[in-house]
């Protein structure tokens, strides 16, 4: 009788916990990017953040959404992908605006190149997709070009998925590629730090949140007997996160060189 009397409390509490866990799954992945977003807005300098991180997450989450059509998984994971795509687009928009503002004397670059490539223009001219320049891939001067690229990739990947959706091998491969791509999340930032021999402009809070989130996720995979590729990719993510934290520690111990007073022209080459 006493147990039955507690049901009115335990059932709603269990439902509340379930909703909370689902909400954490949906929005928890974007939390690490809040301090980085605020730092970029405050300093008006996006040089320390690799926009290839956005590329990796956009590709991984688009593939995960396409994988859902072949093999349905939990709805929170699906919504997590949608929220992450929107977040990465916001990060790209901010980084592009800040970089273009700081590169007043640098020639503009577009996903679909301008008719006259030798002139700096304030208003993007007519563009031709056949003029796409791979040498400046993912370093364009207009947020709209990133959107065009994402839409083009989504359209091609979606069409291939539509044609091959009945193949179990294709669907499983698609899911594996989504997980593997996400496992490479920290690699662009790791390479950017190594090339510049500095972590200046990178949010340490963001990397700490990456590490804690990836550690929790990997432990969940191992304890719940998830497929082997999930656990392996999770461990790889944790190792990359630790390597980035190691870079931050090592570079912080080095004597700082005096920086010249310029408007960040080198950011045109930054990842």
C-alpha positions as CSV (number, residue, x, y, z in Angstrom):
1,X,0.0,0.0,0.0
2,X,2.9,2.3,0.9
3,X,4.6,1.6,-2.4
4,X,1.5,2.3,-4.3
5,X,1.2,5.6,-2.5
6,X,4.6,6.6,-3.7
7,X,3.9,5.9,-7.3
8,X,2.2,9.3,-7.8
9,X,5.6,10.9,-6.9
10,X,8.0,8.4,-8.5
11,X,6.4,8.3,-11.9
12,X,6.4,12.1,-12.6
13,X,9.9,12.2,-11.1
14,X,11.1,9.5,-13.5
15,X,9.5,11.3,-16.4
16,X,11.2,14.6,-15.3
17,X,14.6,13.0,-15.1
18,X,14.0,11.4,-18.6
19,X,13.2,14.9,-20.0
20,X,16.2,16.4,-18.4
21,X,18.5,13.7,-19.8
22,X,17.0,14.2,-23.2
23,X,17.5,17.9,-23.0
24,X,21.1,17.5,-21.9
25,X,21.7,15.2,-24.8
26,X,20.2,17.7,-27.3
27,X,21.8,20.9,-26.0
28,X,24.8,19.6,-24.1
29,X,26.9,19.3,-27.2
30,X,26.7,23.0,-28.0
31,X,27.6,24.3,-24.5
32,X,31.4,24.1,-25.1
33,X,31.1,26.6,-28.0
34,X,29.5,29.3,-25.9
35,X,32.7,30.5,-24.2
36,X,34.5,30.4,-27.6
37,X,31.7,32.4,-29.2
38,X,31.8,35.0,-26.4
39,X,35.6,35.3,-26.6
40,X,35.4,35.9,-30.4
41,X,32.7,38.6,-30.0
42,X,34.6,40.2,-27.1
43,X,38.1,40.3,-28.8
44,X,36.9,40.6,-32.4
45,X,39.5,38.1,-33.3
46,X,38.7,34.7,-34.7
47,X,42.3,33.7,-35.5
48,X,42.6,31.3,-32.6
49,X,39.6,29.1,-33.5
50,X,39.8,26.7,-36.4
51,X,36.7,26.9,-38.6
52,X,37.5,23.4,-39.8
53,X,36.0,22.3,-36.5
54,X,32.7,23.6,-37.8
55,X,33.3,21.7,-41.1
56,X,33.9,18.4,-39.2
57,X,30.8,18.8,-37.1
58,X,28.6,19.9,-40.0
59,X,29.7,16.8,-42.1
60,X,29.3,14.4,-39.1
61,X,25.9,15.6,-38.2
62,X,24.5,15.8,-41.7
63,X,25.7,12.2,-42.2
64,X,24.1,11.2,-38.9
65,X,20.8,12.7,-39.9
66,X,21.0,10.8,-43.2
67,X,21.8,7.6,-41.3
68,X,18.6,8.1,-39.3
69,X,16.6,7.6,-42.4
70,X,18.1,4.1,-42.9
71,X,18.2,3.1,-39.3
72,X,16.1,5.1,-36.8
73,X,17.8,5.9,-33.5
74,X,16.7,7.9,-30.4
75,X,15.0,11.2,-31.2
76,X,17.3,13.2,-28.8
77,X,20.3,12.3,-30.9
78,X,18.5,13.4,-34.0
79,X,17.6,16.7,-32.5
80,X,21.1,17.0,-31.2
81,X,22.4,16.9,-34.8
82,X,19.9,19.6,-35.9
83,X,20.9,21.9,-33.0
84,X,24.6,21.3,-33.6
85,X,24.3,22.2,-37.3
86,X,22.5,25.5,-36.5
87,X,25.2,26.2,-33.8
88,X,28.1,25.6,-36.3
89,X,26.5,27.9,-38.8
90,X,26.3,30.6,-36.2
91,X,29.9,30.1,-35.3
92,X,30.8,30.3,-39.0
93,X,28.8,33.5,-39.4
94,X,30.6,35.2,-36.5
95,X,34.0,34.1,-37.6
96,X,33.5,35.2,-41.2
97,X,32.2,38.6,-40.2
98,X,35.1,39.2,-37.7
99,X,37.8,37.9,-40.2
100,X,36.5,40.0,-43.1
101,X,36.5,43.1,-40.8
102,X,40.1,42.5,-39.9
103,X,41.2,41.7,-43.5
104,X,40.5,45.1,-45.1
105,X,43.4,44.7,-47.5
106,X,43.0,41.1,-48.4
107,X,41.3,40.0,-51.6
108,X,37.9,38.5,-51.1
109,X,37.4,34.8,-51.7
110,X,34.1,33.0,-52.6
111,X,32.8,29.4,-52.8
112,X,31.7,30.4,-56.3
113,X,34.6,32.7,-57.4
114,X,34.1,36.2,-58.7
115,X,34.3,37.1,-62.4
116,X,37.3,39.3,-61.7
117,X,39.7,37.6,-59.3
118,X,42.2,40.4,-59.2
119,X,40.0,43.1,-57.8
120,X,38.8,43.6,-54.2
121,X,35.1,44.3,-54.2
122,X,32.8,45.3,-51.4
123,X,29.7,43.8,-53.0
124,X,30.0,40.2,-54.2
125,X,29.7,40.2,-58.0
126,X,28.1,37.5,-60.2
127,X,29.4,34.1,-59.3
128,X,30.0,30.9,-61.4
129,X,30.2,27.5,-59.7
130,X,32.6,26.3,-62.4
131,X,35.1,28.9,-61.0
132,X,35.3,27.2,-57.6
133,X,38.9,27.5,-56.3
134,X,39.9,24.5,-54.2
135,X,43.0,26.3,-52.9
136,X,40.8,28.5,-50.7
137,X,38.3,25.9,-49.7
138,X,36.5,26.7,-46.4
139,X,38.1,30.1,-46.2
140,X,35.6,32.3,-48.0
141,X,34.7,35.9,-47.4
142,X,31.0,35.5,-47.3
143,X,28.8,33.5,-44.9
144,X,26.5,32.7,-47.8
145,X,29.2,30.8,-49.5
146,X,29.5,28.4,-46.5
147,X,25.7,27.9,-46.6
148,X,25.9,27.1,-50.4
149,X,28.7,24.6,-49.8
150,X,26.7,22.9,-46.9
151,X,23.6,22.8,-49.1
152,X,25.5,21.3,-52.0
153,X,27.0,18.6,-49.8
154,X,23.7,17.8,-48.2
155,X,22.0,17.6,-51.6
156,X,24.6,15.2,-53.1
157,X,24.8,13.0,-49.9
158,X,21.0,13.0,-49.6
159,X,20.6,11.9,-53.3
160,X,23.2,9.1,-52.8
161,X,21.5,8.0,-49.6
162,X,18.1,8.0,-51.4
163,X,19.5,5.7,-54.1
164,X,21.2,3.3,-51.6
165,X,18.9,3.4,-48.7
166,X,17.9,-0.3,-49.2
167,X,21.5,-1.5,-48.8
168,X,22.3,-2.5,-45.2
169,X,26.0,-2.3,-46.0
170,X,25.6,1.3,-47.2
171,X,23.5,2.4,-44.2
172,X,26.0,0.9,-41.7
173,X,28.9,2.4,-43.5
174,X,27.1,5.8,-43.4
175,X,26.7,5.5,-39.7
176,X,30.3,4.5,-39.2
177,X,31.5,7.5,-41.3
178,X,29.3,9.8,-39.2
179,X,30.9,8.6,-36.0
180,X,34.4,8.5,-37.4
181,X,34.1,12.1,-38.7
182,X,32.9,13.3,-35.3
183,X,35.9,11.5,-33.7
184,X,38.2,13.8,-35.9
185,X,36.6,16.9,-34.3
186,X,39.7,18.1,-32.4
187,X,42.2,17.4,-35.2
188,X,41.8,20.7,-37.0
189,X,42.4,22.6,-33.8
190,X,45.3,20.4,-32.9
191,X,46.9,21.0,-36.3
192,X,46.2,24.7,-36.1
193,X,47.9,25.0,-32.7
194,X,50.9,23.0,-33.9
195,X,51.4,25.1,-37.0
196,X,51.2,28.4,-35.2
197,X,53.0,27.0,-32.1
198,X,50.4,28.8,-30.0
199,X,46.9,28.3,-28.5
200,X,46.3,32.1,-28.3
201,X,42.6,32.9,-29.1
202,X,41.5,29.3,-28.3
203,X,39.1,28.9,-25.4
204,X,40.5,26.5,-22.8
205,X,37.0,26.2,-21.4
206,X,35.8,24.9,-24.7
207,X,38.5,22.2,-24.7
208,X,37.9,21.2,-21.1
209,X,34.2,20.8,-21.9
210,X,35.1,18.7,-24.9
211,X,37.3,16.5,-22.7
212,X,34.7,16.0,-20.0
213,X,31.9,15.4,-22.5
214,X,33.9,12.9,-24.5
215,X,35.1,11.1,-21.4
216,X,31.5,10.7,-20.2
217,X,30.3,9.6,-23.6
218,X,33.1,7.0,-24.0
219,X,32.5,5.6,-20.5
220,X,28.8,5.3,-21.4
221,X,29.7,3.4,-24.6
222,X,32.0,1.0,-22.7
223,X,29.6,0.4,-19.8
224,X,26.6,-0.2,-22.0
225,X,28.3,-2.5,-24.5
226,X,28.0,-0.2,-27.5
227,X,29.4,-1.3,-30.9
228,X,33.2,-1.4,-30.9
229,X,33.5,1.5,-33.4
230,X,31.7,3.8,-31.0
231,X,34.1,3.0,-28.2
232,X,37.2,3.3,-30.4
233,X,36.1,6.6,-31.8
234,X,35.2,7.9,-28.3
235,X,38.7,6.9,-27.0
236,X,40.3,8.7,-30.0
237,X,38.3,11.9,-29.2
238,X,39.5,11.8,-25.6
239,X,43.2,11.4,-26.7
240,X,42.9,14.3,-29.1
241,X,41.3,16.5,-26.4
242,X,44.2,15.6,-24.0
243,X,46.7,16.4,-26.7
244,X,45.2,19.9,-27.2
245,X,45.3,20.5,-23.5
246,X,49.0,19.4,-23.5
247,X,49.7,21.9,-26.3
248,X,48.0,24.7,-24.2
249,X,50.2,23.7,-21.2
250,X,53.4,23.5,-23.3
251,X,52.9,26.7,-25.2
252,X,52.0,28.6,-22.1
253,X,55.4,27.8,-20.6
254,X,57.3,29.3,-23.5
255,X,58.4,33.0,-23.5
256,X,55.9,35.1,-25.4
257,X,57.2,37.0,-28.4
258,X,56.1,40.7,-28.8
259,X,53.4,40.8,-31.4
260,X,53.6,43.5,-34.1
261,X,50.8,46.1,-34.2
262,X,48.9,44.9,-37.3
263,X,45.2,44.2,-38.0
264,X,45.7,40.4,-38.1
265,X,46.6,40.0,-41.8
266,X,47.9,36.5,-41.1
267,X,44.4,35.3,-40.3
268,X,43.8,34.9,-44.0
269,X,46.0,31.8,-43.8
270,X,44.8,30.5,-40.5
271,X,42.8,27.3,-40.4
